[in-house]
Every structure is written in C-alpha cells, then in structure tokens.
Amino acid sequence: MARAVTERAKRARRQEKLKSHNYYDYSLLILVMFIVAFGLVMIYSSSSYTAQISSKYNNDAAYFLKRQAACSIIGIFAMLAISKINYRILLKRLPVIRITFASFMFIFACLLQLVVLFVGVDLNGAKRWLKIGPLQLQPSEITKVAVIVFTAYIIYLAPKMMDTFRGYIKVMIFMAIPIALVGKENMSTAIVLFLVTTGICFVASRKKMFYVIAFISGTVLGGLYLMLGDAFRMQRIDIWLNVETHPKGYQILQGLYAIASGGLFGTGLGESMQKLGFIPESYNDMIFSIVCEELGLCGAIIVVILFILLLWRIFTIAINAPDLYGSLLCVGVLAHIAVQVIINIAVVTNSIPSTGIPLPFISYGGTSVVILLAEMGMVLSVSNQIKGY
C-alpha cells in the first residue's frame, strides 16, 4: 500500500515538472535553417554567372552569396536572441514615451516609410531603399513585421470587436496608414500587408461571412479600378493573357522556358541555361524558375513541401499559444509567409499577373531575410512560453 502511494507521488511530481517545462520548437528552428541554407545554394547557383561577368560586382562569382550569407547570419543571431525574449514585452510600455513597444514599432515603421518617400535611394526606377552609410535597407520589410505586431495588439485589446464588420473596418483604418505609404512605392507589398492584416482579423473573428462578402466586393471594385483608371496595371494583365506575343512578357516567358526545360529531375544543380542572361536578375523574384530548371518538378515539389511543413509548425504553435496575443502573432507570420509563397510561385508559373514579391528565405534580399528570421524568432518565443506541450 505504502509502495503504491509512493509511486503515485512520484508520477504526480513528474507530471508537475512536465507542466512547468517550457517548450521550444526545435523542429521549426531546423526547418528554417535548412530553407535558409537551400536559399544560399540557389542564390549562388543563379547569380554566379551574372556576378562573374560584371565589373559592377568586382567579377566575383560569390558576390551575391557573400552578401546574403552575411545578412542570413545576422538574421539567425536575431532569431535566436528574440526567441529567448518573452514576446509579451511587446505589450509593455516604454519608460519615457509611455506607449507600448508594439505601438512604437508601428509608429517607427510609418516614419521610415515617410522618410523613404523623400530621401530614398532610387534603384531600377523604384525608390524603396534607405542608405545609412554602407548599409542599405528596405523599410517596407520592417513595416511588415510592425503591421503584424500592431494588428495583433489592437485585436488583443478588444477581441470581441472582430465579430462585427465595423470592428474589421476600425482595424483597417489604423492599417490604412502604412498600407497607403507602402503603396506609394510598391503596390505589391501593399497588397501583402492588406492580406496579412485581413488574415489576422479573419482568424480572430467568430463570424466569417462578412469577410466573404468583403472579399467579393473588393475583387469587383479592384477589377473596375483596373479597367477604368489604371493603365499600367491593366497592361500587366494584358501581358499575363498574352505572354507569348506581348513585347514586355519576356521575363515571364523565359521563366516558363526554364520550368519546362527542367523536366522531372532537372538539368542538375548549377546547370541552368536561362540564368545566363536570359532571365534578368534570376536570383530575385524569379529564382523559383531556376529551382525548377536545375532540380526539376521533384525539386520544386520538395520546396513546396518544406514551406508547407514550416507553415504547419507555425500553425501548431499558434493553436497552443498561452494567450490570444501570442496566437495572433503566429497567425500574422504564417499569413505573411503563405501569401508571399503563393503569390511568388503563381507569378513565376504565370498563374496570375506579374508582381514583385520575393520567395521567402530563398530570393536574394538582405533586409527581407533578416526580417523573416526575426519573425521566426517571435514564433519561437511564443513556443518557448508554452507549458508542458
């Protein structure tokens, strides 16, 4: 009898110890590190020819690889550091200005967007970058994480308001500021911000029908706007419908050639022909076409599966988060990655009209990879607060 009581006491102590144990999602961490490493390999493969033949890049075949690797290392350190900080610090008030850290991030991002409109660096006909000494950053990437953090904060303060269309409109009034500022420089990123914000609101709401109505209405109004007033974007639709004959359909057409020539197993890593000047800046938004050419359909499917696994891990953390704010942070990051992956692959395969959205962790872009890894740090921070999972 005494022995049975002792065994029950031991089991109770083990269960209590398990409940007090903080979970850390190492599977998510490994997935992220693997995708980043794969991205570095593909950036080197797709950019080495361009960098080697150009004096602009010091005829260094590893020019883009070195820059992306440096940013990836910074991002990984940021991810690990953020993952060990309790994400609830975003809800605390800063000592001097007496606003929450989430609010400060939002205001700071909006100010950066204003600055870039006036003193931004013009590259390839677009003023989207700020240059600070040797550093060059893209404020719209910082705005993405600020919008996720602040949208989650607004809903956390009054979750019941999301059950009404009026509540959704209130959130979008706040978000209209960064979306409009980003839209002045890059409409594609503005669309991503809108979809991410709407995704967080949709998940937080118990009533979904008005989102369906809003989506249909928005689609109709957007179509009317394109047909009646926006000749530039209407031209993109014309290119999409007539990619083989339109003079400006060259890049997408070359990307489709790359996908077709890859076949089932690809031409081999580093053996792409389309990266030899046929696809302009193939290491950027069109890198998925090089993946398809060199690794074939099998390689492309593996990349998609990796992203699905990544999103699944984030979703698992979201549904087990200790509070609403942590859950919404994870939902925002999930929506951000999912939207960009879907749009990028759809553009490369000519499923939708062309738009400049990079493939997360794989396309070249220093600011993008640092911010994405910082977002992964937030998700890992949420996982680190889950007890006994």
Secondary structure, 3 states (H helix, E strand, C coil): CHHHHHHHHHHHHHHHHHHHCECCCHHHHHHHHHHHHHHHHHHHHHHHHHHHHCHHHCCCCCHHHHHHHHHHHHHHHHHHHHHCCCHHHHHCECCCCCCEHHHHHHHHHHHHHHHHHHHCEEECCEEEEEEECCEEECHHHHHHHHHHHHHHHHHHHCHHHHHCHHHHHHHHHHHHHHHHHHHHHCHHHHHHHHHHHHHHHHHHCCCCHHHHHHHHHHHHHHHHHHHHHCHHHHHHHHHHHCCCCCCCCHHHHHHHHHHHHHCCCCCCCCCCCCCCCCCCCCCCCCHHHHHHHHHHHHHHHHHHHHHHHHHHHHHHHHHHCCCHHHHHHHHHHHHHHHHHHHHHHHHHCCCCCCCCCCCCCCCCCHHHHHHHHHHHHHHHHHHCCCECC
